[in-house]
Amino acid sequence: MSENDADRRAPRPLIATIPDAEVVLPWLRTLATLAGFLTLAILLVTLELLGRF
């Protein structure tokens, strides 16, 4: 085993594994939008079920 092999298996610094905010923000916006739609759907179904009683 050479020195280069040992270097590749060494853990990378955490800062090197964190993606840039420019990459993450569109995904966060998408997830927030989907969470909003899911919350709205659950709320509407709950109101529909409560309205039947």
Beta strands, then each sheet from edge to edge (+ up, - down):
end
